[in-house]
């Protein structure tokens, strides 16, 4: 009888139970593992630069993600508001909320972190920071922001292009690995590129023997 009970317990362990049914399975469900192609660095300086870029990217990504989330909320809400005056009032209210909530933290960012943040906003939304400001406010306001950013040698028109800019490819690699390690919640990019193709592209680009 004990042997029969043991057999029953084992058979139950090989079932995935759901609310309405159980599905037989002869194996064990494992956590999904994401494999990344290895990155090769020619010197300790290249490796050190990658680590610095990783720290900067992970520092600012939450702000880029927040900007995209706020934009989605703002866009949805504006579609419901019919009067132009009410739309302007709502935009100012959201702008004040973001400013009051994150002004202190954003002021702590270095120029390098600010530049990465501008790139990541483009990754998340598909629009440059300059375009977003111009669309939500007006051209004059966008010009003021652009002029202010230029004092810090930053451009709000800067884009994220991992297919042609090696640093952007490294940033994408950093984000994907951090997501695979459970360090961040990574949203899909609003842009169009394939990470596997990027690894092949930059491997060939950095190896002169593979180029024509």
N, C-alpha and C positions, 0 to 999 in steps of 0.2 A: 504493500500500500504506500509505504514511504517512497519507494522507487517510482511509483506511478505519479505521486505528488511532485517529485523532483522533475520528472519529465514535463509535467504540466507547467511548472514554474519556468523552465528553460524555454518552452514553446511560447509562453507569454512574453518573454524577453525579446523574442524575435518578431514581435508584432509592433507596428506603430499604431497606437490607438488614437482615434479621432472621436468626435462626439457621436457620430452615427455608425462608424464602422472601424475595422482594423485591417491593415494591409500587411500581408506576410512579407517578410524580408529575411534573407539568409545572411546579411552582413550587418555592419555597424555604421550608422550615419556619422560621418566625420565633418568637422567644420571646414568650410570652403577655404582653400589656400590659394592666394594669388601670387604667381611667380613673376618676377621682374627680370628683365635682362640686366646683366651686370654692367656697371659703369667702370671705366678704366681711366685712371688719372696718371699722367706722365710724370708728375712730381708731387712732392709734399705740399707745395704751394697750391697746386690745383685742388688737392684734397682739402686743404685748409679753407680755400675760397668756397668750396662746395658746402662745407660745414657752416661757414658764416652765412651763406645764402640760405641754407636750410633754417637756421635760427631766425633770420629776418622774415622769411616767408611764413613760417608757422606763427610768428608774432603778429603779422598783419592780416592773415587770411580770415580770421573771425570777423574783422571789420568789413572786408569785401563781401563776405557771405551775408552779413547783416544788411549791407547796402542793397544787395540784390533782393533780400527778403522784404525790406522796407519798400523798395521800388514796386515789387509785385502787389503789395498791399495798397500802395498809393495809386497805382494804375487802376486796380480794380475799383477802388473807392471813387476815383475821379470819373470813371465811366458811369457811375450812378448819379453823380452830381450834374445837374443840367445848367445851372446858372454860373456864368463866368466869375462873378464876384465871390460866390461861395467856393468855387474851385481855388481861387487865389488865397482865400482865407484858410482853406484846409491845407494847402501847400505850405503856407507860412507856419501853421501850427505844427505840422510834421517836422519842418525844418528846425523849428525851435526845440522840439522834443529831442531830435537827434543831436543838436548842438549842445543842449544842456546836459544830455546823458553822456556824451563821449568827448566833449571839448578837451577836458583835462588829459584824458588818455591819448587822444590824437596829437596833442601838443608835445607829448613825450617822444613821439616817433622821430627817428633820425631822417635825414634827407634820403638816404638809401632805402629805408623802410617805406617812406612816403612814395618813392618811385615805384616800388614793388606793389604797393597798395593800389596805385593808379592802374597798373597793368592788370591786377587781379579783378578790379571792378569791371574792366573790359572783358575779362574771361567769364565773369559771372553773368553779366548783363548783355553782352554783345554790343555795347555802346561805350564810347570813351566817356570819361568823366566830364569833359567839355560838352559833349553832345547831350548828356543827361541834364546838365545845368541849363543849357540853352533851351532844351525842350520843356523843362519844368518851369523855368523862370522866363528869361528872355536873353537875347544876344548880348545886350549891354552888361548884364550880370555875369554872363559867361566870360566876357572879355576882362572884367575886373578880377574874377577868380584866376584867369589865365595869367594876367599881369602880376598878380600877387605871387602865384606859384613860380613865375620866372625869376623872382628875387632869390629863390632857393634852388635855381637851376633845374626846375621841374616843369614838365609840360603836361597839362591836363588832357592834351590830345594824344598822348602816348598810348600805343596799342600793345596787345599781347599776341605774339606771333611765334609759337614754338617751332614752326616749320622753317623759319628763316633766321631767327635769333637764338643762338645757343643758350644764352642765359634763361630765356623763356622756356626752352626745352628742359633745362635743369629744374626750373621752378615746377613745371608740370610733373616731372619725375618725383620731386620732393613731396608734392601734394598726394600723388598716387600711393607712394610708399607709406606716408603718414596715415592715409586712409586704411591701407592694408594692415597697418600695425594698430589700428583702433585709436589713433591719437586725435583725429579730427573727423567731423561729419562733412564729407565732400559732396557738394552739389555737382551735377553734370554741367559741363561747360556750355555756354550759349554759342560757342564758336564751333567750327567744323574742322576736326583733325583726328587722326587715329594714332594712339600712343605707340602701338607696335611698329607702325610705319615710321614714326619719329625716331625710334631707336635705330632702325635700319638706316634711315637717312643720315643721322648724325654719326653713326659708326663709319659710313662711307666717306662722309665729309671730312672727318678728322683723320682718315687714313688716305694719304695721297696716292698710294698704290692702287686703290680701288677706283680712282677717278680717271676720266678720259684725259 
